């Protein structure tokens, strides 16, 4: 889709799925000491949802876009096409390095970007 195409309807769950938090903890434990990682995950559980454009999350994170050939991205694209709801993504601000860490939802982010870079994604961010 081009920049001027309309943004497709992407369905979202009202809250992240319960298994997203242990996944975030596993990832964040690679970056932070375990106690700090657990604190960030608890903060994520308590945080309200906010919306950010897919392109802005990518820019803030510094991550590369995974292609549609990635099996996890492909599964999320199929969910979008089938009208199934995706789980919001979990983000942690890393002020020390001037970026945002995608604690959980990288493949969902890539799938949404595939449809439209301006698509708004519900996120919990701390």
C-alpha positions, 0 to 999 in steps of 0.5 A: 500500500502506498502512503496515500492509501487508506489505513485498513481497519485493524482490530485490537484487543482492549488489553494485552494478552496475559502471556505478553507480560512474561514474554516482555519479562524474558526479553527485558531480563536480557537488557536490565537486571532481573529486579529492574526488568520485573519492575518495568513489567509491573509498570507496564501492567499498570500503564494505560493504553496510548496510541502511536503510529507504527512508523514512529514506534520504528523510528523511536526503537531503531529496529529494522522492519522484518519482511513478510517472509518472517513466519511470525509477521506472516501469521499476524498479517493473516490475523489482520486480513481475517479481522482477528484482534491483535494484542497491544504492544508493550514499550519501555522508554530507554532515556539513557540511549534515547530510544524505545524498547519493544518489550513485546509485540515486534512481529505485530508491529512489523505486520501492522507497518506492512499495511500502513506506516501511519496505522495507529497501534495501541501501546502500553509504555513506561 
